[in-house]
């Protein structure tokens, strides 16, 4: 019977919770998977059909066969892409959020969720230097956040331009902006005005020059700066860009999906982020360097009333959500409607661990990047490509080509020494460390660097 699916099954609960407890207790988390998986189709063949299966057998299949074909992003040896290192508190509360089927769409449905999420957002806004009254919501990731913020930039352009918006609006970006920015603008039907970068950094001077000389300058309605590029950790000239945006009435959005954690919580990095507090909107991904589970990006607006005017969805069945104007509906601040309470794990972890612990954890990533760069500088077989950008370090092994890096990277993963994938910098294949996990040690870095010497 269908109703059986909705009854509490104590044996199944014990089974899954036991597996969760076992996984949570692993310390340190290993990389787990050591190479490309063969096709797993045979493992799953016939699994889903008209009849169900024993839960213990399905869980065993996942744990023993499928999970072993996944690299653990929360391992301190995971140094590729942008790692993840969710706190135990955030993981446990994410389980509670799922078990409770908590909805985070509106005040009517979930006032308790909204007030807790808004407290977490308020902490982030305050750390950023935003004024009282700033606010926003949690979305699924940086791509969704950028799209939602740029939609507000587009739809409020007339307000900033005396009532007239261009027929074909443009947003100024640098060539090093994250790919999600270009995708968002494409979806919105907004063009890009690419600003030349100075050492991969968008500057106010370069932006002003383009807006002075380009014949399309009158169509520019906003500008996107990056606070920590994914490839190299570079922070744009936020203060200079803010000056130009203010002078020309442009919406100033900061993509801080990765680097925003340092802007908000790392005293040692504050010089790089001067001007951050002047943005009209910004995103930061707690599922990156703020130690929350996946599926959590914070989107914040200086003037959230503008976002509400753009994103509120009107439908007869939704009218009840908007009868009390003072109530805060997360669905009014991004392009989503129904949403899970994805901000609660961060809220719980912030409350349990405190802001000082977050400061120390973010600073740990910066410190190991500094120490790694010193190790590379003193070594004879490797060299720095450029100074570290936040917690990202680019290095090369002179004489190596892409196949050499690929072979080395595969061997590192196979031997469970580290997960370090190559990247491209100015046309050259190089190695890249992305430090994030507070438990990544300089000894792990030494081991990886030593593996490059004998290759």
N, C-alpha and C positions, 0 to 999 in steps of 0.2 A: 504494500500500500504506500501511496505517496506520503501519507502523513508520518510514516516511520522515519522519513528523512529529517524531520523536525523535532524528533524526540531526543532528549539527552541520553547519550550512550556513554555510560561511565567507563566502560572498557576502552572505547575509542579515545575518550578524553585522556585517560591515564597513558595510553599508548603514545599519543601525540605530545602531551606535556612532558613525558619522560624523554622523548627525543629532543624536545626543545631544551630541557634542563641539561641534557648531555652536551648539546651543542654550546649552550651558554657557558658551560664550565670549562671548555677547551681554552687553555692559556699556555703559550700563545697560540693563536689560530694559525694553522699551517696554510700553505698555498693550496694544498689538497690535490689539485689537478696538474699533471705534468706534461701536457701536450695536446695537440689537436685530436679530437675524438673521432673514431670511425662513426659511420651511420648508426644511430640508435633505434632505427625503425623496427628491427627485429625484437628489441626488448619490449616495445609497446604494442606489437602486433596483436590485435584482437582484444586489447585490454578493455576498451569501452564498447559495450554492446548493450543488448536489451536487458541482460541480467547484470547485477552488480557483482562486486568482488569483496573478499574479506579485507577489511581495512588494514590488518596487520601485514598482509601480503603486498598491498599497494604501497604502504609506507616502506616496507623492506625493499621493494623495487626502486623506489625513489632514493632512499638513503644509500643503498649499495651499488646501484647502477647509474642513476641519473645525477645525483649530487656529486658523485665522484668525477663527473665530467664538467665541473664548474670550478673556475679559479675563485678562491675566496678573496673578495675585495677588502675584507676587514682584517686581512693578515698584515702584520707590520712589514712583511717582505713584499707586499704588493706596492710597487713603485711606478706603475704605468698609468697612462690616462690621468684621471683624477681619482685617487683611491677613496674608499669609504671606511669610516671607523666609528660606527654608532656606539654610543655608551650602552652599558648593560641596562641602565634605567630606561633609556629610550626604546630599546628592543622589547623589554618586558611590557612597557605601557602600550607599545604598538600592538602587542598580542591582546591586551585588554580592549583596545579600540576595536579590533576586529571581532573579538568575542561578543562585544556589546552592540555591534552593528550601529555604531554611532554615526549619525548623519551630521554634517557640518554645513548645511546649505543656508539655513535661515535662523533668525532669532526665534521665530515661532516654534520651530521644530527642535532647536538645540541651543537655547540660551546659555546653558552651562558650558557647552563646548565653545561657543563664540566668545564668552567672556574670558575663558582661559586662553584661547588662541590669541585674543586681542592683548592679553597681558604679555604674552611672549613677543608679539609684534611690537608692542610698546617698548619693550626692552631694546629690541633691535633698532627701532626708530630713535630712541634716546641715545644709544651708543653711537649712532650715525650723526648725531647733532641736529636731527630734524626737530621742528617746533612742536609744541603742544597742538594736538588736533590731527597730526599726521596719522595715517592708518592705511590699511589695505587688507590683504588676505593671503592665505597659503594656497599655492597652486601646485600642479604635479611636478614641474621642473622649470629650469631656466627658459626653455623655449616657449612654454606657455606664459611665463611671466613677461618676457620680452614682447611677445605678440600682444598681450593685454595692455601693457603700458604704451606701446606704439599706436595702438588703436585709439587710446585717449589722446595721444599727441595729434593724431590725424583729425579726430572729430572735434577737437577744441581749437584748431588752428584759427578759425574765423574769429573766435573770442580774443585771441592775441593780436589779430591783424585788423581790428576795427570793423569786423563784420564780414570780411571778404576772405575766402580761402581759395587757393589756386586750384585750377581744374585738374592739374597733374602734380600733386604735391611730391616733394622730395625730402629725404632725411639724409643729413651728412653723416658719413661713417668712414672709418679707416679700412684699409685693405686687411688689417689684422683683426678686425672685429669678428666675433664668433659667427659661425655659419648660420646659427639660428636667427640672427638679426636680419640677414639677407632673406631668409625664408619667410620670416614674419612680414617684412615689407612687401614681398611678392604676394603673399596671401591678402594683404591689405590693399593691394593695388597702388602702393606708394613706391616711387622710384628711389634709387640711391645716388647720391652725389659723393663720389669717393674722394677723400682728402689724402694727399700724399703724406706719408709718415716720415718722421725724422728718427732714424734708428728704431723703427717699428713702433713708434709712439705718436699718437695723435696729439698735436699741440694747438694751443689757441692761436698762435701766429700763423700756422699753416691753414687752419680753418678760416681765419680772417682773410687770408690771401685768396682762397678759393671763393669766398663769398663776395669779395671785391671784384674779382676778374671773370668769374664764370657767367656766361649769359643767362644761365638758369637760376641765378642766385635768388631772384624774387619768389621762386617756387619752393624754397627751402623752409620747412616748418619746424624742424627739430634736428637734434644732433645726438648721437649715441657715443659715449665714451666707455672704455673698458677699464675696469679696476682689477687687473690681474688676468692677462691673456692666458688661455689654456695651454698654449704651446711653450711659452717662456716666462709667464708670470709678470709681464710688463704692465705697469700702471700708466695710463695716459695722463697728460697734463690737465688734470681735472680743474684746477683753478683757472688756467688760461681758457679752457673751453667754457667754463661757467661765465667768465667775463663776456665772451663773444655772444653766448646764448642770451645773457641778460640784455646786452646792447641791442640785439636784433629781434628780441621777442621770440626766441626759439624754445621749444620744449627740450629740456636737458635730461636725458635718461642715461643712467649708468648701469651697464651690465657688470655686476660684481658677483656673478654666480659662484666663481671660485674664490677670488681674492677678497671678497667682502668680509670674510671672517677676520682677516688681518686688519682691515679698516675698522672693524667694530671692536675687536678684542685684543689687538697686539700693540702695546705702547711703543715697542721698538720700531714699528713700521709706520708710525703716524705721519712722518714727514712726506711719505710718498702719496698720501691720500688727502692732502690739503685741497679743499674745494669740494670734497665729497658731500658735505652738508648742504651744498647749494643746489643739489639736483632737484628736479621736479618729481622724479621717480627713480627707484633703483630695485634691483633684484639681488638676492643672495640665496644660495642653496644650502640650507642646513644639512641636507643629505651629503654634502661634500665636507667642508672643513668646520662645520658646527656640530658634527657627530650625531646626526639624527639618521633614522632609517631612510631608505630610498623613498622617492615619491614625495619630496617635501622641498618646495622653494617658497621663499617669502617675497612678496611683492608689496612695496610700500610707496605711497604717494604723499607728497608734501601737502597737497590739497585734495583729499579723497572725495570731496563733493563733486569734483570734475569727473572723476572716474565713475562715480555713481550715476551721474547724468548720462554717461555713455553706455555703461554696461547693464543697467537695470533692464530686466526682461519683462515685457508686458504681455500678459495673457490673462484670460478671464479667471482661470483657476489659480493664478498667482496673485490676484488682487489682494487677497487676505494677508499676504506677506508685507504689503506696503501701506497698511491702514494706519500704522503708528510710525510716523516719520523718524522718531528718535531711535528706533530699533536698528541694530546693525546686522545686515545680511551679507555674509561673505560672497554670496552669489551676485552681489551688485558691483563687485570691484574687479572682476575678470570676466573672460568670455564664457566661463563655465556656468552651469546651473547646479545640478546635483554633484555633491563632492563629499568624500570621506573626511573625517576629522583628522587630517594629516598633520596638523600643527600640534596636536596634543602630545605626541612623544617628545618633541622638543621642549614644550612647556614643562612637562613632568621632569625631564632631565635637568633643565635650568633650575627648577625649584629644588630638586633633590641635591644637585651638585654645587650650585652657586656660581656666580659670575667669575670669581677668582679662579676656580678650577678650569673654566673655559679659557680664561686668559692664559693660564699656564700651558694648557694643552695646545693652543694655537701657537704660542711662542716656541713650544718644543719643535714644531715643524720648521719654523724659521731658523732655529738654532742648529738643527741637524743639517740643514741646507748650507749654512755658513761653514760648518765644520767639514762637510763633504767637499765644498769648494776648496778649502785649505788643503785637504788630502790630495785632491786632484792636482792642485798647483805644485805641490811638492813631489809628486810622482814623476817618474821619467817616461812612462809608457802611455800616459794619457794627458790630455790638456783641456782646460776650460774653453768652451766656445764663446761664452760671454759671462759676465758676472751673474750670480744667481738672481732670479726674479722671484721675490717672495720665497716660496718653498720649492721652486723648480730650478733644477740645475741641468744645463746642457753640457755634454762633454764629447770628445772625440778620441778615437784610437787612431793616431796617424797611420795612414796606409790602408786602412780598412775601407771596403766598399759595402754596399747594401747587403750582398750575400754574406759577408763576414759578420755583420751585425745581426742578421737574421739567424745565422747558425749559433752564434753566441747566446742570443736571447732564448732560443729554444732549449739550449743545453742548460742554461740557468734555471728555467722553469722545470725541466725534467729532473734536475738534481735538487729541486726545492730550495735553491739558494736565494732566488729572487725572481720577481716578475718585472722585467725591465724591457720594454719594447722600444725600438728605434723610432725616430721622427725625422722630419726634413727641416733643415734650417738654411735658408738662402740657397736652396738647391742641393745641399749636401746632406747625406744621411749621417746622423749623429745619434748618440745615446741620450736618454732623457730620464732623469730622476724626478718624480713628483712625490715629495715628502708631505705626509699628512698625519699618519698614525703616531701618536705620542710615544709608542713603544718601539718605533724604529730606532735602532742604535747605530752609532758610528762603527761599531764592530761589524754589523751587517754590511754597511757600506764598504768597509775594508775588504770583506770577503768578496764582494762583487767586483771591486776594482782589481783585486788580485787575480780574479778569473780572466780578466782582460789581458793580463801580462803574459800568461802562458799560452794564449790562444794562437 
